[in-house]
Amino acid sequence: MEPILVTRPSMPSFEEYCEEIRKLWDTRWLTNMGEVHEKFQHDLEQYLSCPHVALHTNGHLALENAIAAMSLPPGREVITTPFTFVSTTHAITRNGLIPVFCDVDPVSFTIDAEKIEELISDKTVAIVPVHVYGNLCDVERIQQIADQYNLKVIYDAAHAFGVRYKGISSANFGNASVFSFHATKVFNTIEGGAVCFRDDALINILNDLKNFGIRGPEQIVAVGGNAKMNEFQAAMGICNLRHLDQEIAKRKLVAQRYVEHLNGVPGIQLSKSQEDIDSNYSYFPVVFDGFSATRDEVFIALKEQNILARKYFYPLTNNIECYSDLPSAGKSSTPTAAFLSDRVLTLPIYSDLNLNDVDRICEIVLSLIKHK
Ligand SMILES: *Cc1c(COP(=O)(O)O)cnc(C)c1O
C-alpha cells in the first residue's frame, strides 16, 4: 500500500499553473517583484483583509525580518514558547535577542497568557507567541499586556493561515503576523512566507530587509539581506489561493471523521474547537495520556502499517543542545509544554486524504486498547 504521510501538498491542476507562468516566458521577468508577485500580494491583502503583506521566499526569513523590523536593541529578552518549530526560537536568537520561555495552555497548546507577566523583566522588549495547529493565541489578553508594558508582539502564524477570530483574519493581530507557505502548510507557494502588518511605517523597512536595502539603482539605504519571493512561487500562490476555502472545508471533513472515531476514548484527548474561532484544520493533534499504549507505541504501530504520523512538537526548543546555555533553558520551567510534547502525535490530515484511510488509521490506534 502507498505510504500515508502526515501531510500532502495542495496543488492546482498542471494546466492552471502553466497558464499562470506562461507570461514569464514572454517577459523573462523571473523575480524581483514582477507582475505575478504584485498580483499575488494584492490577492493576499484582499483575502486576509490586511493592508500590508510583504512576501518572502520562506516563512523563516519572514519571521527573522519581522523581528528585525521592530528595531529591538540586541541582548534584550523576548518572551516566547518552546512548543514550536525551531524556526521561532532561531529567528529570535539570530536577531541577537534572548528567548525567555513561557509555558503553554494545555487546551490550546499556545502561550499561556496568564504566565507572561511573571516573566517580564526590565530587559523584555517583545513577545513572539505561536499560533499552534490552527488554534489562535489569546490575542486580546496578549495585546493588553503588550500595551501595559510597551512590548512589541510578533506572531508566528505559520500554522494559522486562513484562521479567523470573530471574523477577523489571523493576519491582523500584534505588530506583525508571519505566515509560512511551505509545501507542508495548509496554503503553499512551494516555499514561501509573508509578514502581514497594519503600520505603514513598516513597508519600507521590510522591503529593505528583504532586498539588500535597495530603493533605487543608485540608492542603497540599509544593510538588508535577500529574502524575496520569486514569480514562480507567487504563481503557485495565486492558483492555490483560488482553492483554499474548498481545501479547508475538505480538511474539516477529515477532522470530523477522526473525531467520530476517537472522541471520548479513555486516554485520548482531542483538541477542542475554540470559541469564536474558525480553524483551518492544519493539523490533527492527539494527546495520549493514560491510554493503553504510549504515544511512541502508537507512532510505531502506525509506522509498521506505512502511516507516518509526527511527534510534533518534539523535542521542545528549550530542550535542545544549542539552547542549553540560556538562563531559561530546560523543559522543567515549562511543565505543560513538556507534558504535551511527550504525549502528542499529529495524525495525517490533508484535503484529499481518503475517509476510508482515516477509518483505517483509527482502527489501528483503537486496536492498541488492551482489554483487562
Ligand atoms: C513552518 C514553520 C515555520 C518556518 O517556515 P518555513 O516556511 O518552513 O521557513 C516557522 N514556524 C512554525 C511554527 C512553522 O510551522
The ligand as an SDF file (V2000), in Angstrom:
LIG
                    3D

 15 15  0  0  0  0  0  0  0  0999 V2000
    6.8270   26.0050    9.0640 C   0  0  0  0  0  0  0  0  0  0  0  0
    7.0550   26.8260   10.2580 C   0  0  0  0  0  0  0  0  0  0  0  0
    7.9980   27.8760   10.2790 C   0  0  0  0  0  0  0  0  0  0  0  0
    9.0040   28.1290    9.1880 C   0  0  0  0  0  0  0  0  0  0  0  0
    8.5060   28.3280    7.9410 O   0  0  0  0  0  0  0  0  0  0  0  0
    9.3350   27.9140    6.6260 P   0  0  0  0  0  0  0  0  0  0  0  0
    8.4740   28.4430    5.5240 O   0  0  0  0  0  0  0  0  0  0  0  0
    9.4790   26.4310    6.6060 O   0  0  0  0  0  0  0  0  0  0  0  0
   10.6490   28.6120    6.6700 O   0  0  0  0  0  0  0  0  0  0  0  0
    8.0720   28.6660   11.4250 C   0  0  0  0  0  0  0  0  0  0  0  0
    7.2990   28.4270   12.4970 N   0  0  0  0  0  0  0  0  0  0  0  0
    6.4140   27.4110   12.5350 C   0  0  0  0  0  0  0  0  0  0  0  0
    5.5620   27.2270   13.7500 C   0  0  0  0  0  0  0  0  0  0  0  0
    6.2770   26.5690   11.4280 C   0  0  0  0  0  0  0  0  0  0  0  0
    5.4140   25.5480   11.4920 O   0  0  0  0  0  0  0  0  0  0  0  0
  1  2  1  0
  2  3  1  0
  2 14  2  0
  3  4  1  0
  3 10  2  0
  4  5  1  0
  5  6  1  0
  6  7  2  0
  6  8  1  0
  6  9  1  0
 10 11  1  0
 11 12  2  0
 12 13  1  0
 12 14  1  0
 14 15  1  0
M  END
$$$$
